[in-house]
């Protein structure tokens, strides 16, 4: 077998050559590898050849003292490969900075069981609810767990009737200076100020900051209007100025009005709830579907929520709505 000459380089590389070349391309850090007291000229020439190869073998710049050819598989190529592994020509970019830590999720300020039935004028204007228990038995038979009474529209007698059927009692409405009084009269377990615009937000945050409903289950019933500008938390999640104020005041939960009666966008439960949490910053939320104007639960996609939803307005529900609620 014919041996191809590598003159003026040796046929085999001395053991000190590879660590010395790597050390040179690492900008000569300490400690220096053990090498001869005088580096031979051919070794310097090999170092130049390695640098030329690592630069892409530019034309006209091949070191004059390098053998030609240098057969593949011989030690110059082997050491070059090891150098490129130890000192990459194009090192990978540094890893991206770590994502900011996620903020701890505050506890859910809503603790009462669902589903929840919203009521309003039933207790004063509908004889089936006002004068008898005919109306009240409908949500009970449908498996409703909590009833929302509108502040100022229902009295203590109504709340007691609801509790007699095993229902939890919440109070909702546009925040009012009399809310604390009404909550006490109803012996309500939850306070749900309505926010459908800036004025209602200002009333709600004022009451919450004043301690109205403290110690009760807290939520807001909202269209997401009136919550102010969009901002970002330190963990990068999006929220709104008003949402952050509500959270600081103890309201981490929202009942989002998903009313198909208003339009197809608003009846899209998944879209509305994604907007509530991902875009508007509420940590906890449940849909409040519209069941007036003969809308029924089957007209909404509630598959992600099971029975964890509310409906508005109980006194307007038709027979089909009550039937669907019983099996929802």
Secondary structure as GFF3:
##gff-version 3
##sequence-region A 1 328
A	DSSP	alpha_helix	15	25	.	.	.	ID=ss1
A	DSSP	alpha_helix	41	54	.	.	.	ID=ss2
A	DSSP	alpha_helix	75	86	.	.	.	ID=ss3
A	DSSP	beta_strand	116	118	.	.	.	ID=ss4
A	DSSP	alpha_helix	122	125	.	.	.	ID=ss5
A	DSSP	alpha_helix	127	130	.	.	.	ID=ss6
A	DSSP	alpha_helix	134	141	.	.	.	ID=ss7
A	DSSP	beta_strand	146	150	.	.	.	ID=ss8
A	DSSP	alpha_helix	156	164	.	.	.	ID=ss9
A	DSSP	beta_strand	168	174	.	.	.	ID=ss10
A	DSSP	alpha_helix	179	186	.	.	.	ID=ss11
A	DSSP	beta_strand	190	195	.	.	.	ID=ss12
A	DSSP	alpha_helix	198	209	.	.	.	ID=ss13
A	DSSP	beta_strand	217	222	.	.	.	ID=ss14
A	DSSP	beta_strand	230	232	.	.	.	ID=ss15
A	DSSP	beta_strand	238	240	.	.	.	ID=ss16
A	DSSP	alpha_helix	241	248	.	.	.	ID=ss17
A	DSSP	beta_strand	253	258	.	.	.	ID=ss18
A	DSSP	alpha_helix	264	267	.	.	.	ID=ss19
A	DSSP	alpha_helix	269	274	.	.	.	ID=ss20
A	DSSP	pi_helix	275	279	.	.	.	ID=ss21
A	DSSP	beta_strand	284	290	.	.	.	ID=ss22
A	DSSP	three_ten_helix	297	299	.	.	.	ID=ss23
A	DSSP	beta_strand	310	312	.	.	.	ID=ss24
A	DSSP	three_ten_helix	314	316	.	.	.	ID=ss25
A	DSSP	alpha_helix	319	327	.	.	.	ID=ss26
###
